Amino acid sequence: MYRLLEEYTLWCGERSKEIEADKRLEIVFPGKIKILGDKVFRVSKPAIVGVRVLAGRIRPGQGLIKEDGRPIGRIKSIQSEGKSLSEAISGAEVAISIDDVTVGRQIDVEDVLLIDIPESHAHELQNQQLKQEELEILEQLKEIKRKEKPFWGS
């Protein structure tokens, strides 16, 4: 009987860790990228550009905004050395495809873009342990969003 209770307690602990890990994958974390000047592979439909992840992390499906708050598009996919990635972290140089954008119109080489974090995710991030660089990006996003929508992040 005691062994069964111990096994159940152990299983509950492991399961809660799995649920927490899955929840972290659903949350949009702060990220900042810079488009590399000599790495424009396609200008539209979708735009494919080489980027350096300056801080934080990026994932496919996440929206991008310029530093002035203008929405740009969504990351369709991330690749490195011909392999698809589910995530790229600070310091990585990868190729990304971006839907609904044209290089030379909405974005240019050397542009710095931010991951657009929904307000509900910003509140969730308050409970996460973020690196200093991620906290700085989150603060920058709050400033951008406050200009658009005064109560975001308050």
Residue pairs with C-beta under 8 A, 6 or more apart in sequence:
24 128
27 121
27 124
27 125
27 128
28 59
28 62
28 115
28 116
28 117
28 118
28 121
29 56
29 57
29 115
29 117
29 125
29 128
29 130
29 134
30 55
30 56
30 57
30 114
30 115
30 117
30 125
30 130
30 134
30 135
30 137
30 138
30 141
31 53
31 55
31 56
31 57
31 58
31 62
31 114
31 115
31 137
32 53
32 54
32 55
32 56
32 112
32 113
32 114
32 115
32 137
33 51
33 52
33 53
33 54
33 58
33 64
33 96
33 112
33 113
34 51
34 52
34 54
34 110
34 111
34 112
34 113
35 49
35 50
35 51
35 103
35 107
35 108
35 109
35 110
35 111
35 113
36 49
36 50
36 51
36 52
36 93
36 109
37 109
37 110
38 50
38 109
39 49
39 50
39 51
39 95
40 47
40 48
40 49
40 50
40 103
40 109
41 48
41 49
41 50
41 95
42 48
42 97
43 102
43 103
43 104
44 101
44 102
44 103
46 73
46 76
46 97
46 98
46 99
46 100
46 101
47 73
47 97
47 98
47 101
47 102
47 103
47 107
48 95
48 96
48 97
48 98
49 95
49 96
49 98
49 103
49 107
49 109
50 93
50 94
50 95
51 93
51 94
51 95
51 96
52 91
52 92
52 93
53 88
53 89
53 90
53 91
53 92
53 93
53 94
54 90
54 112
55 90
55 133
55 134
55 136
55 137
56 89
56 90
56 115
56 131
56 133
56 134
56 137
57 87
57 88
57 89
57 90
58 75
58 78
58 87
58 88
58 96
58 115
59 75
59 78
59 86
59 87
59 88
60 75
60 76
60 77
60 78
60 86
61 74
61 75
62 74
62 75
62 115
62 116
63 71
63 72
63 73
63 74
63 75
63 115
63 116
64 71
64 72
64 73
64 74
64 75
64 98
64 113
64 114
64 115
64 116
65 71
65 72
65 113
65 114
65 115
65 116
65 144
66 72
66 107
66 111
66 112
66 113
66 114
67 112
67 113
67 114
67 140
67 144
68 144
69 144
69 145
69 147
69 148
70 106
71 116
72 98
72 101
72 106
72 107
72 113
73 98
73 99
73 100
73 101
73 106
74 98
74 99
74 100
75 96
75 97
75 98
76 96
76 97
76 98
76 99
77 84
77 96
77 97
78 84
78 85
78 86
78 87
78 88
78 94
78 95
78 96
79 85
79 94
79 95
79 96
80 88
80 92
80 93
80 94
80 95
85 94
88 94
88 96
90 131
90 133
98 107
101 107
103 109
107 113
114 137
114 140
114 141
114 144
115 137
116 141
117 125
117 138
117 141
119 145
119 152
119 153
122 138
122 141
122 142
122 152
122 153
125 138
130 138
141 153
142 152
142 153
145 152
145 153
146 152
146 153
146 154
